[in-house]
Amino acid sequence: MDNIKKEYRELDLFEIFQMLLRHWWIILLSGLLCGLAAFTYSKFAVVPQYTSVTKIYLSNKLTENQTNPTPSTELIKDYEEMVKVELF
């Protein structure tokens, strides 16, 4: 065991980049496999846990001074229809 000579070699930044470029396909493949594993886990193993509540107050009462509906009161009818439509 005393006869074993240990040699250490320093790597500079240029040599590290050369090694990365030489093995680009391993880096790309490992990234794709990790992305596929994360997608599969999130799609099939994780149960979504969220709720959403929306409250909208619409009023179309005319004041004493208004005899004709204003554009804002006309928009209320459009908003009522939009709320009834499901997006998804």
C-alpha positions in Angstrom: 0.0 0.0 0.0 2.9 2.3 0.5 4.0 1.9 -3.1 0.8 3.5 -4.5 1.4 7.0 -5.7 -1.5 9.3 -5.7 -1.6 12.0 -8.3 -4.0 14.9 -8.4 -4.6 17.0 -11.4 -6.3 20.4 -11.5 -9.1 21.1 -14.0 -9.6 24.5 -15.4 -12.9 25.9 -16.5 -12.1 25.3 -20.2 -11.6 21.6 -19.6 -14.9 21.3 -17.7 -16.7 22.9 -20.6 -15.0 20.5 -23.0 -16.2 17.5 -21.0 -19.7 18.8 -20.9 -19.7 19.4 -24.6 -18.3 15.9 -25.2 -21.1 14.3 -23.2 -24.0 16.6 -24.3 -26.3 13.7 -25.2 -26.1 12.3 -21.6 -27.1 15.7 -20.2 -29.9 16.0 -22.7 -31.2 12.5 -22.1 -31.1 12.8 -18.3 -33.0 16.1 -18.5 -35.6 14.6 -20.7 -36.0 11.5 -18.4 -36.3 13.7 -15.3 -38.9 15.9 -17.1 -40.9 12.9 -18.2 -40.8 11.4 -14.7 -41.9 14.7 -13.1 -44.8 15.0 -15.7 -45.9 11.4 -15.1 -45.8 11.9 -11.3 -47.8 15.1 -11.4 -50.3 13.8 -13.9 -51.1 10.5 -12.4 -50.0 10.4 -8.8 -50.8 13.9 -7.4 -54.5 14.6 -6.6 -55.3 18.3 -7.2 -56.5 20.0 -4.0 -57.9 23.4 -4.7 -61.2 25.2 -4.5 -62.4 28.4 -5.9 -65.3 30.7 -5.0 -66.4 33.8 -6.8 -69.0 36.2 -5.7 -70.4 38.9 -8.1 -72.8 41.6 -7.2 -74.8 43.0 -10.1 -77.4 45.7 -9.7 -79.5 47.3 -12.3 -81.6 49.6 -10.2 -82.3 53.0 -11.7 -82.0 56.0 -9.6 -84.8 58.6 -9.5 -83.0 60.9 -12.0 -82.5 58.1 -14.6 -85.3 57.6 -17.0 -83.3 55.8 -19.7 -80.9 52.9 -19.0 -77.2 53.9 -19.2 -74.6 51.8 -20.9 -73.5 50.4 -17.5 -77.0 49.0 -16.8 -77.0 47.5 -20.3 -73.7 45.8 -19.5 -75.2 44.1 -16.5 -77.3 41.9 -18.8 -74.1 40.8 -20.7 -72.3 40.1 -17.4 -75.2 37.9 -16.3 -74.9 35.8 -19.4 -71.1 35.6 -19.1 -71.4 34.3 -15.5 -73.8 31.5 -16.6 -71.3 30.1 -19.2 -68.8 27.5 -18.1 -65.3 28.0 -19.3 -64.0 24.5 -18.8 
